[in-house]
Amino acid sequence: MNRRSREVAESPQGSLLPPESQEPDDLWRKTVKVVHSVPRGHSLTVMQRKIANAWMKHAIENPRGRDGWWQMPLMKLRQETGFGGSHNTKHLKESAKALMRIIFEFDVFAPGERRTDEWQAQVLFHGVALSRGYIRWQISDNIYRELLRPEVYALINMAVMRRFTTAAALQLWEFCVRFENIGVTKRLRWEELRDAVLDGAGKASFADWKVLKKRAVVPAIAEINACSDHDIELIEFREGRRMAEVQFRVTRKSQDTRVPLEAERLVERIVRLGVPAIEAKRMASLYPVPRLHAALHYTELRQTDTEQTPLESPAAYFRRALELGWGYAGDIGSLQVMQAAGPVAAAAANDVGAPDASDAAATKRRELARAHYDKQSPTEKEALRERYNAQQHLPNLRVKARVSKMTQVAFLNWLARELWGDEAQDVRPGTRPC
C-alpha cells in the first residue's frame, strides 16, 4: 500500500464505515419497571440484554400482527444489537430463544406499597419463534401497556447500547442514565448493587466488595466512560472500616445541542407528540429546519386522519418520519411550514410556532389547484393522477382507491407546482401554466 492509500485508509474521512461517534441517536423510553428488574435463576448475557431492548423498542414503535406477535428480520435484529459484523446466527438464535424461559422480578427498587402482584415476577417474552429468516415474539399485555406509556423511564440510546461489550457495563449504564437529570443515583447497599444492578448474586467470588469492585464495577465504569455520552463516577460510603453503600455521579459529556433560532418554536410541538424535551432539542440541533417542518406536519396530518387507525405512539411515528424524510423535499411541506389540516393540528400549529403568510399562500394554492382539478374530464383527471404517481417515490403518498388526507395534500401541492411553478405568487382562478 502506498503512502497516499494508507493515509486515506487510516483517516475517518476515507473509511468505508463511519466511526461509531457518527452514528445518529436512536432513542426510546424504557420504563424503570424493566430497567429495575432482575432475572431469577439465570444471568443475562450482554447479547440477551441487547435483544430484549431491540424487541421492546420495536414493539413500542410498531403494531403487533393480527395473531398477537411482533416480528423482525434476523438481519435487522443483527443490526439493532450491533451483531451485524458476525455471521454466527446460531448464537443470536440461541440467545433469543433463551429469553422465553427467563422470569424477571420487576421494579425491585420500588417501595413495597407501590408494587403490584402482576409486576413481582413474570416472563417478559412469553413466546419466541423463528421462521424463514424472521424472529417473532410476544409480550404480555400488562407489560406492553407499561412500555407504551411509562410514568418514569430511562432514555436509552440504542446507538450507544450497541457499543457495549460486557453485560456489567450495559446494566450499570442503564441504571445510571435513569438518574441523568438528578446528577446522582440513589444510594444502594453494595449488595443491592451486586444483586439487582449487576446481576451477580449467584457468583460466589463477588461475596466481597473489593473483588466485586475490582472485577466488575471499575471495568464497567471505564467502558461506560469510553463508549457512552456519559461520565460515571463511583462514590463510596463506609461505616467505620466496613463498606456500606455506593452511589454514582452521572454527568453528560459536553455536546453542542444549541437549537437554531428558527427551530425553537417547533421544539414544544415535538414534545407534545410525546418526544422527551432533551431528545427534541437534540433533533432540532441535528436536522435542518425544513426536514423538521416536514416530519412534524406529516405526523400531525396522520394524527388527524380519521380514515386510518389512530396512532399508538405519535412520538415513534414522528421519529420514523424524521429519520426517513417522509414529507420532505416538497412531498408535504416543501421548504415552508404548511398549514396543518384538521382542527386538532390547526390548533397545535396556531398555539406554538404558528404558520406565517407563506402558509396561507400554500393553502390558497391547494384550494385553487383543487378547483382546477374538479373542472377536468375523467380522462384528464386520470392522466393527472398517473403523472403524479409516476413521480411520487413514497408509496403511501400515491393516489389509490382510498385517498388519505396526507395523499390529498401531497397531490394538490404537486398539481399547484405543475400549474404555477414552485414560487409562491398571486395565483388567480382560471390561470393555466405557461
ROMI-959230 format. One record per residue (C-alpha): residue number from 1; residue in one letter; x, y, z. Coordinates in pm, 1 decimal. Layout:
N
   resi   resn         xx         yy         zz
    NUM      A          X          Y          Z
...
END
This chain:
434
   resi   resn         xx         yy         zz
      1      M        0.0        0.0        0.0
      2      N      144.5      336.9      -98.5
      3      R      162.7      632.3      138.1
      4      R     -143.5      809.1       -5.8
      5      S     -360.6      496.0       13.0
      6      R     -251.7      432.8      370.9
      7      E     -344.8      789.4      472.6
      8      V     -692.0      753.1      320.0
      9      A     -749.5      415.9      482.9
     10      E     -645.1      541.9      824.8
     11      S     -837.9      868.8      815.8
     12      P    -1202.0      886.7      931.4
     13      Q    -1298.9     1060.9      607.4
     14      G    -1157.4      779.6      397.5
     15      S    -1310.7      497.9      598.6
     16      L    -1576.7      289.8      427.8
     17      L    -1768.1      276.1      757.2
     18      P    -1815.1      593.8      963.8
     19      P    -1679.6      589.4     1318.4
     20      E    -1928.7      496.1     1589.2
     21      S    -1943.9      853.2     1714.7
     22      Q    -2111.1      949.8     1386.0
     23      E    -2396.2      701.1     1427.7
     24      P    -2717.3      900.5     1480.2
     25      D    -2901.1      882.2     1810.6
     26      D    -3162.4      607.8     1832.2
     27      L    -3360.7      689.5     2145.8
     28      W    -3652.8      528.4     2324.3
     29      R    -3812.5      547.7     2668.2
     30      K    -3756.6      234.6     2876.1
     31      T    -3982.7      207.8     3177.8
     32      V    -3796.9      184.9     3508.8
     33      K    -4005.8     -119.3     3594.6
     34      V    -3795.6     -304.7     3339.0
     35      V    -3472.6     -109.8     3398.1
     36      H    -3500.4     -204.4     3765.9
     37      S    -3570.0     -572.0     3700.2
     38      V    -3375.3     -881.7     3797.2
     39      P    -3377.7    -1215.2     3612.0
     40      R    -3436.3    -1501.1     3853.0
     41      G    -3247.0    -1825.9     3809.3
     42      H    -3045.6    -1703.5     3510.9
     43      S    -2788.5    -1436.3     3435.5
     44      L    -2847.7    -1245.9     3113.2
     45      T    -2564.1    -1214.6     2865.5
     46      V    -2489.9     -881.6     2700.5
     47      M    -2642.0    -1016.0     2377.5
     48      Q    -2965.6    -1116.1     2551.5
     49      R    -2998.1     -771.1     2706.6
     50      K    -2945.1     -607.4     2368.5
     51      I    -3203.6     -836.0     2206.6
     52      A    -3456.0     -756.1     2481.3
     53      N    -3404.8     -382.8     2425.7
     54      A    -3440.5     -420.5     2048.7
     55      W    -3765.2     -616.5     2087.8
     56      M    -3919.0     -373.2     2336.5
     57      K    -3829.1      -69.6     2124.4
     58      H    -3969.4     -237.5     1812.0
     59      A    -4292.0     -323.3     1995.5
     60      I    -4335.0       39.1     2103.9
     61      E    -4286.6      172.6     1751.6
     62      N    -4471.6      -93.7     1550.4
     63      P    -4813.0     -259.9     1589.2
     64      R    -4823.7     -632.5     1653.2
     65      G    -4963.9     -865.9     1389.5
     66      R    -5320.7     -992.3     1389.2
     67      D    -5201.9    -1308.8     1561.8
     68      G    -5062.7    -1104.2     1853.1
     69      W    -4695.7    -1149.5     1757.1
     70      W    -4431.6     -895.9     1661.1
     71      Q    -4172.6     -994.0     1404.5
     72      M    -3840.6     -866.9     1273.8
     73      P    -3600.0     -997.4     1007.6
     74      L    -3296.9    -1165.5     1162.4
     75      M    -3078.0     -933.0      956.6
     76      K    -3239.0     -630.0     1120.8
     77      L    -3202.8     -784.2     1467.2
     78      R    -2832.3     -824.2     1399.0
     79      Q    -2811.4     -456.1     1309.7
     80      E    -3017.2     -344.7     1610.6
     81      T    -2792.5     -535.1     1851.7
     82      G    -2461.7     -440.8     1689.2
     83      F    -2412.3     -802.8     1582.7
     84      G    -2408.9     -717.2     1212.2
     85      G    -2038.7     -787.6     1160.4
     86      S    -2073.8    -1151.9     1264.2
     87      H    -2229.9    -1436.5     1067.6
     88      N    -2277.8    -1654.4     1377.4
     89      T    -2657.7    -1654.5     1364.6
     90      K    -2664.9    -1968.1     1581.8
     91      H    -2550.2    -1764.8     1883.9
     92      L    -2808.7    -1496.7     1805.8
     93      K    -3091.5    -1751.2     1776.9
     94      E    -2995.1    -1934.2     2096.2
     95      S    -2975.7    -1606.3     2289.2
     96      A    -3320.3    -1507.0     2163.2
     97      K    -3485.7    -1839.1     2247.4
     98      A    -3335.5    -1839.5     2597.6
     99      L    -3521.3    -1516.3     2682.0
    100      M    -3851.6    -1706.2     2669.5
    101      R    -3750.3    -1914.9     2971.5
    102      I    -3637.4    -1631.1     3198.7
    103      I    -3860.9    -1495.3     3475.5
    104      F    -3800.0    -1135.3     3579.2
    105      E    -3874.5     -969.5     3909.3
    106      F    -3978.5     -617.2     3811.0
    107      D    -3939.4     -276.6     3974.2
    108      V    -3721.8     -413.9     4253.3
    109      F    -3637.4      -70.3     4396.6
    110      A    -3999.6       44.1     4431.3
    111      P    -4144.1       78.3     4783.8
    112      G    -4345.8     -224.2     4891.3
    113      E    -4682.2      -44.7     4878.6
    114      R    -4625.5       53.8     4512.6
    115      R    -4550.7     -294.5     4388.0
    116      T    -4837.7     -499.5     4248.1
    117      D    -4863.7     -875.7     4224.1
    118      E    -4859.9     -874.6     3844.0
    119      W    -4524.6     -696.5     3841.1
    120      Q    -4345.6     -900.7     4105.7
    121      A    -4243.5    -1193.9     3887.5
    122      Q    -4327.7    -1259.2     3525.0
    123      V    -4183.1    -1378.2     3195.2
    124      L    -4108.3    -1073.1     2981.2
    125      F    -4129.5    -1254.6     2645.9
    126      H    -4369.1    -1546.6     2679.3
    127      G    -4341.9    -1657.2     2317.6
    128      V    -4043.7    -1668.2     2079.2
    129      A    -4034.0    -1830.8     1735.3
    130      L    -3801.6    -1847.4     1435.4
    131      S    -3939.2    -1881.5     1083.5
    132      R    -3797.8    -1818.2      734.3
    133      G    -3539.6    -1562.1      833.8
    134      Y    -3768.8    -1384.4     1081.8
    135      I    -3765.8    -1374.5     1461.3
    136      R    -4110.0    -1349.0     1624.7
    137      W    -4202.6    -1276.9     1986.2
    138      Q    -4489.9    -1199.8     2222.3
    139      I    -4508.1     -961.7     2518.9
    140      S    -4764.7     -985.4     2798.3
    141      D    -5041.2     -725.6     2765.9
    142      N    -4985.9     -564.4     3106.6
    143      I    -4614.0     -521.6     3036.5
    144      Y    -4685.5     -387.1     2688.7
    145      R    -4920.1     -120.7     2827.7
    146      E    -4645.2       -2.0     3061.0
    147      L    -4390.5        0.3     2777.0
    148      L    -4614.7      226.0     2568.4
    149      R    -4681.2      488.7     2835.6
    150      P    -4423.7      470.5     3114.3
    151      E    -4468.5      707.9     3407.2
    152      V    -4095.5      704.3     3487.0
    153      Y    -3833.6      595.3     3236.2
    154      A    -3470.2      594.3     3131.0
    155      L    -3393.3      745.8     2790.9
    156      I    -3197.6      467.7     2620.2
    157      N    -2982.3      543.3     2317.4
    158      M    -2955.9      225.5     2110.0
    159      A    -2659.8      369.8     1919.0
    160      V    -2468.1      377.7     2248.5
    161      M    -2604.5       42.3     2367.3
    162      R    -2462.8     -131.5     2060.2
    163      R    -2109.2      -30.1     2160.8
    164      F    -2101.3     -215.3     2492.1
    165      T    -1919.9     -548.2     2505.4
    166      T    -1994.6     -654.1     2864.7
    167      A    -2324.1     -708.8     3043.6
    168      A    -2197.6     -528.7     3355.9
    169      A    -2127.8     -207.2     3162.9
    170      L    -2464.7     -216.6     2985.3
    171      Q    -2657.1     -284.3     3307.0
    172      L    -2478.0      -16.0     3507.7
    173      W    -2515.8      238.3     3224.9
    174      E    -2893.0      185.6     3202.2
    175      F    -2923.1      220.1     3578.9
    176      C    -2723.9      546.0     3581.4
    177      V    -2895.2      702.5     3277.0
    178      R    -3221.9      684.1     3469.9
    179      F    -3079.2      949.0     3710.0
    180      E    -2918.4     1176.1     3449.7
    181      N    -3138.5     1476.9     3526.4
    182      I    -3070.5     1444.1     3900.5
    183      G    -2693.9     1410.4     3864.5
    184      V    -2650.5     1124.5     4113.3
    185      T    -2811.0      784.1     4150.5
    186      K    -2989.4      667.0     4461.1
    187      R    -2770.0      521.6     4734.4
    188      L    -2761.7      142.9     4745.2
    189      R    -2615.3     -112.7     4977.6
    190      W    -2329.6     -261.2     4781.2
    191      E    -2503.3     -599.3     4798.6
    192      E    -2804.5     -442.6     4621.7
    193      L    -2574.0     -313.1     4350.6
    194      R    -2434.7     -662.7     4304.9
    195      D    -2768.3     -844.8     4308.9
    196      A    -3014.8     -600.8     4148.8
    197      V    -2798.0     -395.6     3911.3
    198      L    -2504.1     -615.2     3814.8
    199      D    -2694.6     -945.1     3832.5
    200      G    -2412.5    -1104.5     4031.6
    201      A    -2598.2    -1266.3     4320.3
    202      G    -2506.2    -1617.9     4211.9
    203      K    -2132.3    -1556.2     4184.5
    204      A    -1952.6    -1669.8     4499.2
    205      S    -1644.0    -1466.3     4410.7
    206      F    -1849.2    -1147.0     4445.5
    207      A    -1918.5    -1205.5     4814.4
    208      D    -1650.1     -946.2     4893.5
    209      W    -1682.0     -580.3     4789.0
    210      K    -1315.6     -547.6     4695.9
    211      V    -1344.0     -832.6     4448.2
    212      L    -1671.6     -700.6     4302.7
    213      K    -1525.2     -353.4     4266.3
    214      K    -1205.7     -472.7     4100.1
    215      R    -1356.2     -732.1     3866.3
    216      A    -1692.8     -577.7     3775.1
    217      V    -1754.1     -218.9     3886.9
    218      V    -1427.3      -49.5     3786.2
    219      P    -1409.1     -215.5     3439.7
    220      A    -1777.3     -131.8     3379.1
    221      I    -1723.2      234.9     3467.1
    222      A    -1419.3      250.4     3239.0
    223      E    -1619.5      104.9     2948.3
    224      I    -1911.7      342.7     3007.5
    225      N    -1684.9      647.4     3018.2
    226      A    -1508.1      536.9     2699.7
    227      C    -1810.6      429.8     2493.0
    228      S    -2108.5      638.9     2601.7
    229      D    -2222.9     1000.6     2617.8
    230      H    -2188.7      999.1     2997.5
    231      D    -1915.7     1004.7     3259.2
    232      I    -1979.2      785.0     3563.3
    233      E    -1801.6      828.4     3896.7
    234      L    -1821.2      586.2     4190.5
    235      I    -1893.0      729.5     4537.6
    236      E    -1835.9      500.1     4837.0
    237      F    -1988.3      530.4     5184.9
    238      R    -1831.1      344.7     5475.2
    239      E    -1938.8      266.7     5827.1
    240      G    -1610.3      258.0     6009.3
    241      R    -1388.1       26.3     5808.8
    242      R    -1679.8     -163.1     5659.4
    243      M    -1807.6      -80.7     5311.9
    244      A    -2177.1       12.3     5343.6
    245      E    -2331.8      193.1     5045.1
    246      V    -2246.8      312.3     4696.3
    247      Q    -2369.4      587.3     4469.6
    248      F    -2277.1      706.0     4121.0
    249      R    -2235.8     1058.6     3992.3
    250      V    -2378.1     1086.5     3638.7
    251      T    -2261.7     1363.2     3404.2
    252      R    -2343.3     1402.1     3037.7
    253      K    -2038.5     1480.2     2828.5
    254      S    -2040.7     1829.3     2683.7
    255      Q    -2215.2     1835.9     2346.9
    256      D    -2324.3     2117.7     2120.9
    257      T    -2703.7     2091.1     2135.3
    258      R    -2781.9     2454.1     2062.1
    259      V    -3118.8     2482.2     1893.1
    260      P    -3129.2     2713.6     1589.5
    261      L    -3346.8     3019.2     1646.4
    262      E    -3581.2     2925.9     1362.2
    263      A    -3635.4     2577.8     1515.6
    264      E    -3712.4     2687.7     1871.7
    265      R    -4084.6     2726.0     1800.3
    266      L    -4102.3     2366.0     1680.3
    267      V    -3948.3     2201.4     1986.0
    268      E    -4256.4     2237.7     2206.2
    269      R    -4482.3     2093.3     1937.1
    270      I    -4246.1     1797.3     1901.8
    271      V    -4256.9     1746.9     2279.4
    272      R    -4637.5     1743.0     2264.3
    273      L    -4615.8     1435.6     2043.5
    274      G    -4454.8     1255.2     2337.9
    275      V    -4088.5     1308.7     2247.4
    276      P    -3875.9     1388.7     2556.8
    277      A    -3758.3     1751.3     2567.5
    278      I    -3390.6     1651.8     2568.2
    279      E    -3441.1     1440.7     2257.6
    280      A    -3649.7     1710.5     2085.1
    281      K    -3373.9     1968.0     2135.0
    282      R    -3117.1     1721.8     2008.6
    283      M    -3325.6     1662.7     1696.1
    284      A    -3354.4     2037.1     1640.9
    285      S    -2976.9     2073.1     1664.0
    286      L    -2905.0     1784.2     1424.8
    287      Y    -3166.1     1812.7     1148.3
    288      P    -3230.1     2102.8      908.5
    289      V    -3539.5     2308.2      984.0
    290      P    -3723.7     2217.6      658.7
    291      R    -3690.7     1848.0      740.7
    292      L    -3823.3     1906.2     1093.7
    293      H    -4115.2     2103.2      947.8
    294      A    -4198.8     1827.4      702.5
    295      A    -4182.7     1540.7      954.9
    296      L    -4382.2     1734.4     1214.6
    297      H    -4665.0     1821.6      977.3
    298      Y    -4662.2     1476.5      823.0
    299      T    -4720.6     1335.3     1172.1
    300      E    -4986.0     1593.8     1262.7
    301      L    -5176.3     1518.9      942.8
    302      R    -5157.9     1146.9     1015.1
    303      Q    -5294.5     1208.1     1366.5
    304      T    -5600.0     1390.7     1230.9
    305      D    -5671.3     1143.5      950.5
    306      T    -5994.6      979.8     1066.7
    307      E    -5987.8      726.2      782.8
    308      Q    -5689.5      545.6      935.6
    309      T    -5643.0      372.8     1269.9
    310      P    -5524.8      607.7     1548.6
    311      L    -5151.7      619.0     1615.2
    312      E    -5049.9      423.5     1924.5
    313      S    -4727.5      622.2     1956.2
    314      P    -4715.4      959.4     1775.0
    315      A    -4361.7     1011.8     1907.7
    316      A    -4238.0      691.7     1744.1
    317      Y    -4417.9      781.7     1420.4
    318      F    -4252.6     1125.1     1421.4
    319      R    -3906.7      974.4     1478.4
    320      R    -3962.2      744.0     1182.4
    321      A    -4087.5     1029.7      963.9
    322      L    -3784.4     1240.2     1053.5
    323      E    -3538.2      956.5     1000.9
    324      L    -3677.2      854.0      660.3
    325      G    -3760.6     1205.1      540.5
    326      W    -4133.8     1145.1      499.5
    327      G    -4294.4     1453.6      350.8
    328      Y    -3955.9     1616.5      289.3
    329      A    -3839.4     1784.1      -33.4
    330      G    -4180.8     1903.7     -144.6
    331      D    -4390.6     1592.8      -79.1
    332      I    -4582.8     1757.5      203.7
    333      G    -4426.0     2071.9      340.2
    334      S    -4159.9     2182.3       90.1
    335      L    -3938.3     2448.7      248.1
    336      Q    -4210.1     2632.2      437.1
    337      V    -4440.0     2536.6      721.4
    338      M    -4761.1     2405.0      571.3
    339      Q    -5099.9     2492.3      712.5
    340      A    -5195.7     2192.7      925.3
    341      A    -5512.8     2017.4      817.8
    342      G    -5790.1     1943.9     1064.3
    343      P    -5896.0     2125.5     1383.3
    344      V    -5656.8     1943.8     1616.9
    345      A    -5347.3     2001.7     1405.4
    346      A    -5452.9     2358.8     1327.6
    347      A    -5490.7     2437.6     1697.2
    348      A    -5144.7     2295.8     1765.6
    349      A    -4993.7     2499.5     1484.2
    350      N    -5159.2     2821.3     1598.9
    351      D    -5059.6     2768.9     1960.4
    352      V    -4685.9     2719.8     1915.6
    353      G    -4494.6     2805.7     1601.4
    354      A    -4794.1     2949.4     1418.1
    355      P    -4777.1     2945.9     1036.8
    356      D    -4679.7     3265.2      860.3
    357      A    -4806.4     3431.6      542.4
    358      S    -4639.5     3172.1      320.5
    359      D    -4856.3     2901.9      481.0
    360      A    -5174.6     3086.7      388.7
    361      A    -5043.5     3121.4       33.0
    362      A    -4973.1     2747.0       15.3
    363      T    -5323.8     2670.4      140.5
    364      K    -5473.5     2904.4     -119.5
    365      R    -5269.7     2738.8     -395.1
    366      R    -5405.8     2397.8     -295.6
    367      E    -5762.6     2527.7     -296.0
    368      L    -5718.7     2667.6     -647.0
    369      A    -5546.1     2350.1     -762.9
    370      R    -5842.8     2150.2     -632.7
    371      A    -6085.6     2376.4     -819.8
    372      H    -5882.5     2328.4    -1138.3
    373      Y    -5878.7     1950.8    -1091.6
    374      D    -6255.6     1934.1    -1035.3
    375      K    -6316.5     2100.6    -1373.2
    376      Q    -6124.3     1835.0    -1567.1
    377      S    -6284.0     1547.9    -1754.9
    378      P    -6249.5     1193.8    -1614.2
    379      T    -5982.6     1115.7    -1874.1
    380      E    -5781.3     1426.5    -1784.3
    381      K    -5813.0     1351.1    -1412.3
    382      E    -5682.3     1000.2    -1467.6
    383      A    -5387.4     1138.2    -1665.6
    384      L    -5301.1     1379.1    -1382.0
    385      R    -5316.6     1100.5    -1123.7
    386      E    -5089.1      880.1    -1334.7
    387      R    -4834.9     1162.0    -1378.8
    388      Y    -4837.7     1230.9    -1005.2
    389      N    -4795.6      864.2     -910.3
    390      A    -4508.7      825.2    -1157.4
    391      Q    -4302.9     1094.9     -983.4
    392      Q    -4408.5     1012.5     -623.8
    393      H    -4134.8      797.9     -466.9
    394      L    -4323.6      737.3     -139.7
    395      P    -4573.2      450.5     -189.2
    396      N    -4802.1      565.7       92.9
    397      L    -4848.8      904.8      -79.3
    398      R    -4955.4      766.7     -416.6
    399      V    -5319.1      806.6     -523.4
    400      K    -5503.0      477.4     -481.5
    401      A    -5863.5      363.2     -445.5
    402      R    -5885.0      522.5      -99.7
    403      V    -5708.9      856.9      -69.5
    404      S    -5589.0      970.3      272.6
    405      K    -5571.4     1332.9      381.6
    406      M    -5191.3     1328.4      355.0
    407      T    -5210.3     1199.7       -1.3
    408      Q    -5459.0     1472.8      -93.9
    409      V    -5223.3     1741.7       36.5
    410      A    -4924.3     1592.3     -144.6
    411      F    -5119.8     1560.5     -470.8
    412      L    -5251.6     1918.3     -457.3
    413      N    -4905.2     2055.9     -374.1
    414      W    -4772.1     1876.5     -680.7
    415      L    -5056.8     1997.3     -902.1
    416      A    -5006.4     2357.0     -785.5
    417      R    -4638.2     2336.2     -879.6
    418      E    -4732.2     2192.2    -1217.9
    419      L    -4976.4     2477.3    -1280.2
    420      W    -4793.6     2777.5    -1137.1
    421      G    -4437.3     2673.0    -1058.2
    422      D    -4250.1     2644.0     -729.8
    423      E    -4255.7     3006.8     -620.0
    424      A    -4547.3     3135.6     -413.9
    425      Q    -4726.3     3401.1     -614.1
    426      D    -5059.4     3572.9     -653.3
    427      V    -5246.1     3292.2     -825.9
    428      R    -5594.5     3361.9     -953.2
    429      P    -5866.2     3117.4    -1051.1
    430      G    -5860.3     3015.6    -1413.5
    431      T    -5488.7     3072.7    -1470.0
    432      R    -5306.4     2797.3    -1654.9
    433      P    -4939.1     2706.2    -1684.7
    434      C    -4734.2     2897.0    -1938.6
END
